[in-house]
Amino acid sequence: MKTILVTGGTSGIGRIAARALRDKGFKVVVVGRDGRRLEALRTESFETIQADLSLVRETRKAAREFRERFGQLDVLLNNAGAIFGDYRVTAEGLERTFALDHLGYFVITTELLDLLRASHGRVVSVSSGAHRLGKLDFSDLQMKAGYKSLKQYCNAKLMNLLFSNELARREPGITSNALHPGAIASGFGVGGGWFGGLFKVVRPFLLTEEQGAQTSIWAASDPALDGVTGKYFIKQRERMPTAAARSVEDARRLWTETEAIVERIPR
């Protein structure tokens, strides 16, 4: 039986994807922060690990727990993410969107690379069409100056694509692909202010969570994608991301600078 690790699988498209993958016969392990939601999933035959993936130390701990308990990883579905309305830092001093949406993917993946190599596994990273509005300032990746929540979210989704592409180049023994799930009518990232008001207006025209989860389910499980790597998918079709997302130079630089940030966090 193949084992799939799903981050952010306690709600939204992550939970729907986890259920669908379980129903396809995979052993599904869900990593999430909310203990009550994880307990509910355990009643549905899921394995769970509790961790706040916005914290590097907790993400490393989750990876260690996964390795000790399961010892096999065939698919990693990087799904956990959020958009935060104001600038705040985590207990480790990192801006929250950057920490969860980018570092969460980077750390859980790199900490489990040995298992993925052993299984010739897949990494699937949920990005977004919002990456098209992203523009990285390598002197201020955490947007300490002039923080704008939506802009930083777009930047993080661009980082997801750069990370996915660089992983594909660095690790030829595994596959690494990214996807846009579509504009979804969920509670993700919805707060007050103009963004919350706009969301209420456009909500009737958005995809359901069930529709939004389909590309994640397909990318994680379809045998036709064996050996397919370095791609970006929308509605189960390959699409071309922006030139910024395809930049080899920026992808390498982001990887190097991310490694340096992570290494400063004590183990």
C-alpha positions in Angstrom: 0.0 0.0 0.0 1.4 3.4 -0.9 1.6 6.1 1.7 0.6 9.7 1.1 1.4 12.6 3.4 -1.1 15.6 3.1 -0.3 18.9 4.8 -3.2 21.1 5.7 -5.6 18.2 5.3 -8.0 19.0 8.2 -10.2 21.4 6.1 -11.0 22.7 2.7 -9.5 21.1 -0.4 -6.9 19.3 1.6 -9.5 17.4 3.6 -11.4 16.5 0.4 -8.2 15.4 -1.3 -7.2 13.3 1.7 -10.6 11.5 1.8 -10.5 10.8 -2.0 -7.0 9.4 -1.8 -7.9 7.2 1.1 -10.9 5.9 -0.9 -8.5 5.1 -3.7 -6.7 2.7 -1.4 -3.8 4.8 -0.2 -2.6 5.0 3.4 -3.2 8.7 4.1 -1.3 10.6 6.9 -2.6 14.1 7.6 -0.5 16.8 9.2 -2.5 19.7 10.8 -2.4 22.1 13.7 -5.9 21.7 15.1 -6.1 18.8 17.5 -9.9 18.5 17.5 -10.0 18.3 13.7 -7.2 15.7 13.7 -9.1 13.6 16.3 -12.2 13.7 14.0 -10.1 12.5 11.1 -8.8 9.6 13.2 -12.3 8.3 13.4 -12.3 8.2 9.6 -9.3 5.8 9.4 -6.7 8.5 8.9 -3.3 8.6 10.5 -2.5 12.0 11.8 0.4 14.1 13.1 -0.1 17.4 14.9 2.2 20.3 14.0 2.2 24.0 13.3 3.9 24.1 9.9 4.5 27.8 10.2 7.3 26.8 12.7 10.4 25.2 11.4 11.1 23.3 14.5 7.6 21.8 14.6 7.8 20.9 10.9 11.1 19.1 11.5 9.5 17.3 14.4 6.6 16.3 12.3 9.0 14.9 9.7 10.8 12.9 12.3 7.6 11.5 13.7 6.5 10.5 10.2 9.7 8.7 9.6 9.6 6.9 12.9 6.0 5.8 12.6 5.7 5.0 8.9 9.2 4.7 7.3 7.8 5.0 3.7 6.6 7.9 1.7 5.3 7.7 -1.8 3.5 11.0 -2.3 3.9 14.3 -0.4 1.0 16.7 -1.1 2.1 20.2 0.1 -1.3 21.9 0.6 -1.1 23.9 3.9 -1.3 27.6 3.4 -3.1 30.8 4.5 -3.2 34.6 3.8 -2.8 36.8 6.8 -4.3 40.3 7.0 -1.5 42.1 9.0 2.2 41.8 9.4 3.1 39.5 12.3 6.0 37.2 13.0 6.0 33.6 14.3 7.7 32.6 17.6 10.8 32.0 15.4 10.7 35.6 14.2 9.5 34.9 10.6 6.7 36.6 8.8 3.7 34.3 8.9 2.8 34.0 5.2 6.4 33.3 4.2 6.8 30.9 7.1 3.7 28.8 6.4 3.1 29.0 2.7 6.8 28.8 1.6 9.0 27.4 4.4 6.4 24.9 5.4 6.7 23.3 1.9 10.4 23.6 1.8 11.1 22.1 5.3 8.7 19.1 5.2 9.9 18.2 1.7 13.7 18.5 2.4 13.4 16.7 5.7 11.7 13.7 4.0 13.8 13.6 0.8 15.5 10.3 1.8 12.1 8.5 1.9 11.0 10.1 -1.3 14.2 9.0 -3.1 13.8 5.5 -1.8 10.3 5.2 -3.3 10.9 7.3 -6.4 8.1 9.3 -5.0 6.0 12.4 -6.0 5.9 15.9 -4.5 2.8 17.8 -5.4 2.8 21.5 -4.3 -0.4 23.5 -4.4 0.4 27.0 -5.7 -2.1 29.4 -7.3 -2.8 31.5 -10.3 -2.1 34.4 -7.9 1.6 33.7 -8.6 1.1 35.9 -11.7 0.9 39.0 -9.4 4.0 37.9 -7.4 7.3 39.8 -7.6 10.1 38.8 -5.4 12.4 41.3 -3.7 15.4 39.2 -2.5 16.4 41.9 -0.2 13.1 41.6 1.7 11.5 38.2 1.1 9.4 38.6 4.3 8.1 42.0 3.3 9.2 43.7 6.5 8.9 47.0 4.6 5.5 48.0 3.4 3.7 44.7 4.2 0.6 44.1 2.0 -1.2 40.8 2.8 -2.4 40.0 -0.7 0.9 40.9 -2.3 2.8 38.7 0.1 0.4 35.8 -0.6 1.0 36.2 -4.3 4.8 36.2 -3.7 4.5 33.0 -1.6 2.6 31.3 -4.4 5.4 32.4 -6.8 7.8 30.9 -4.4 5.9 27.6 -4.4 6.4 27.3 -8.2 10.1 28.3 -8.0 10.6 25.7 -5.3 8.7 23.0 -7.2 10.7 23.6 -10.3 14.1 23.7 -8.5 13.2 20.5 -6.7 12.5 18.8 -10.1 16.0 19.9 -11.3 17.8 18.9 -8.1 16.1 15.5 -7.6 15.8 13.5 -10.9 14.9 10.4 -8.9 11.6 11.8 -7.8 8.9 14.0 -9.5 7.9 17.5 -8.4 4.9 19.3 -9.9 2.8 22.3 -8.9 -0.8 23.2 -9.5 -3.5 25.9 -9.3 -6.7 24.4 -7.7 -8.8 27.2 -9.1 -10.7 30.1 -7.4 -12.6 28.3 -4.7 -15.6 29.3 -2.7 -14.2 28.5 0.8 -13.4 30.4 3.9 -9.7 30.4 3.1 -8.1 33.7 3.8 -11.3 35.6 4.2 -11.4 38.4 6.7 -12.8 41.8 6.9 -12.0 44.9 4.8 -12.2 45.3 1.1 -11.0 41.7 0.3 -13.7 40.2 2.4 -16.3 42.3 0.7 -15.0 41.5 -2.7 -15.1 37.8 -1.9 -18.8 37.9 -0.9 -19.6 39.5 -4.3 -17.6 36.9 -6.4 -18.3 33.8 -4.3 -21.3 32.6 -6.4 -19.0 32.4 -9.5 -16.3 30.3 -7.8 -15.5 26.6 -7.8 -16.7 24.4 -4.9 -14.1 22.9 -2.7 -14.9 19.5 -4.2 -14.2 20.9 -7.7 -11.0 22.6 -6.5 -9.6 19.5 -5.0 -9.8 17.4 -8.2 -6.4 18.5 -9.6 -4.6 17.7 -6.3 -6.2 14.3 -6.3 -5.3 13.6 -9.9 -1.7 14.9 -9.5 -1.1 12.8 -6.4 -2.5 9.6 -7.8 -2.8 9.2 -11.5 -0.4 6.6 -12.9 -0.1 8.6 -16.1 2.0 11.1 -14.3 4.7 8.6 -13.4 8.0 10.3 -14.4 6.3 13.6 -15.3 8.2 16.4 -13.4 8.7 20.1 -13.4 5.2 20.9 -14.6 2.4 23.2 -13.6 -1.2 22.1 -13.9 -4.6 23.7 -14.0 -7.8 21.6 -14.3 -5.7 18.5 -14.8 -4.0 20.1 -17.8 -0.4 21.3 -18.2 -0.2 25.1 -18.3 2.6 27.6 -18.7 3.3 29.7 -15.6 4.8 33.2 -15.8 8.3 33.9 -16.9 9.1 34.8 -13.3 8.0 31.4 -12.1 10.2 29.7 -14.8 13.4 31.6 -13.8 16.1 29.1 -13.1 18.3 31.8 -11.6 15.6 33.0 -9.2 14.7 29.4 -8.3 18.3 28.6 -7.4 18.7 31.8 -5.4 15.5 31.3 -3.5 16.5 27.7 -2.6 19.9 28.9 -1.3 18.5 31.8 0.7 15.7 29.6 2.1 18.3 27.1 3.2 20.2 29.8 5.0 17.1 31.0 6.8 16.2 27.5 7.9 19.6 26.7 9.1 19.5 29.6 11.5 16.6 27.9 13.3 18.1 25.6 16.0 17.2 21.9 15.8 
